[in-house]
Amino acid sequence: MEGLARWEHFAHEADIGVRGMGTTREEAFEQAALALIAVITDPQTVRPDQPITITCEAPDDDLLLTEWLNALVYEIGTRRMLFSRFTIRIEGRRLVATAWGERTDVTRHQPAVEVKGATYTNLSVRQEPSGLWVAQCVVDV
């Protein structure tokens, strides 16, 4: 199962679906965060220079995904940063993450759109019969 972590976008009317996949729930959440960043810019252009800690809680995995992505959108907006690396630990209903990134450089990052937030549309966190975890939702742009 190693090497299965990845992210992708999926079409949804005027908004964009983000999907993260991984061998653990945490890895799927990390990949969903990368998919969110990739809506804005190429994550490979973002230097993981500065770590910040993000915590959030929710009553279930689905809502925890939206809380996580919305917390990330908040940090992007308030800190004027973009991120390219994440480590996540989920304990019960609480997520603790470290996101590494840098201040947004409009010339280098060329942000395509502003993500307004994660929505409940197509929201799903599940473990496939193969064991692969999938975390997805639509983000409002």
C-alpha positions in Angstrom: 0.0 0.0 0.0 3.0 2.3 0.3 3.1 4.9 -2.4 -0.7 5.1 -2.6 -0.9 8.6 -1.1 -2.1 11.1 -3.6 -4.6 13.8 -4.3 -6.8 14.9 -7.1 -9.5 17.3 -8.1 -12.9 16.4 -9.4 -15.4 18.6 -11.3 -18.4 20.1 -9.5 -20.3 22.9 -11.3 -18.5 26.2 -10.5 -16.6 24.9 -7.5 -13.8 22.4 -7.2 -13.8 19.0 -5.5 -10.7 18.0 -3.5 -9.9 14.4 -2.7 -7.0 13.0 -0.7 -6.1 9.3 -0.5 -3.7 7.5 1.7 -3.0 4.4 3.7 -4.2 6.1 6.9 -6.9 8.6 7.7 -4.2 11.1 8.6 -2.5 10.6 5.2 -5.8 11.1 3.4 -6.4 14.4 5.3 -2.8 15.5 4.5 -3.4 14.8 0.8 -6.8 16.6 0.8 -4.9 19.6 2.2 -2.4 19.4 -0.7 -5.3 19.2 -3.1 -6.7 22.4 -1.6 -3.4 24.1 -2.0 -3.2 22.9 -5.6 -6.5 24.7 -6.3 -4.6 28.0 -5.5 -1.1 27.2 -6.8 1.3 24.4 -7.6 2.3 23.1 -4.2 5.8 22.4 -5.5 6.4 26.1 -5.8 5.8 26.6 -2.1 8.9 26.3 0.2 8.1 24.5 3.5 10.1 27.0 5.5 7.9 28.0 8.4 5.9 25.6 10.5 2.6 26.5 12.1 0.3 24.4 14.3 -3.4 24.0 13.6 -5.8 22.2 15.8 -9.5 21.5 15.4 -12.3 19.2 16.6 -15.5 17.8 15.3 -17.9 15.0 16.2 -17.1 12.8 13.3 -14.6 12.3 10.5 -16.6 14.0 7.8 -17.0 17.2 9.8 -13.4 17.0 11.0 -12.3 17.1 7.3 -14.3 20.3 6.7 -13.0 21.8 10.0 -9.4 21.0 9.0 -9.7 22.4 5.5 -11.5 25.5 6.8 -8.8 26.0 9.4 -6.2 25.8 6.7 -8.2 28.4 4.5 -8.3 30.7 7.6 -4.5 30.4 8.1 -3.9 31.1 4.3 -6.0 34.2 4.5 -4.9 35.6 7.9 -1.2 34.8 7.6 -1.0 35.4 3.9 0.8 32.1 3.6 0.7 29.0 1.4 1.6 25.5 2.5 3.2 22.5 0.9 3.8 19.9 3.7 1.6 18.6 6.4 1.8 16.2 9.3 -1.5 15.3 11.0 -2.3 13.4 14.2 -5.9 12.5 14.9 -6.8 11.5 18.5 -10.4 10.8 19.0 -12.3 13.8 17.6 -9.3 16.1 17.7 -6.9 16.9 14.9 -3.5 18.4 15.5 -1.5 19.4 12.5 1.8 21.0 11.5 1.7 22.9 8.2 4.9 24.1 6.7 4.9 26.9 4.2 5.9 30.4 3.4 4.4 33.9 2.8 2.6 34.1 -0.5 4.7 35.5 -3.3 2.3 36.5 -6.0 5.0 36.5 -8.7 6.3 33.1 -7.9 3.1 31.3 -6.7 0.7 33.0 -9.2 -2.4 32.2 -7.2 -5.2 31.2 -9.5 -8.2 31.5 -7.2 -9.1 32.3 -3.7 -10.6 29.3 -1.8 -13.5 30.6 0.3 -14.0 27.4 2.3 -14.7 23.7 2.4 -18.4 22.7 2.0 -20.5 19.7 3.0 -21.1 18.9 -0.7 -19.8 15.5 -1.7 -18.3 15.3 1.8 -17.0 11.9 2.7 -14.2 10.3 4.7 -14.2 6.5 4.3 -12.0 3.5 4.2 -12.3 1.5 1.0 -12.5 -2.3 1.1 -8.9 -2.3 -0.2 -7.9 -0.4 3.0 -7.2 2.9 1.2 -8.6 5.9 3.0 -10.4 8.6 1.0 -11.2 12.1 2.3 -13.1 14.5 -0.1 -15.4 17.5 -0.3 -16.1 20.4 -2.6 -14.4 23.7 -1.9 -16.1 27.0 -2.6 -13.9 29.2 -4.9 
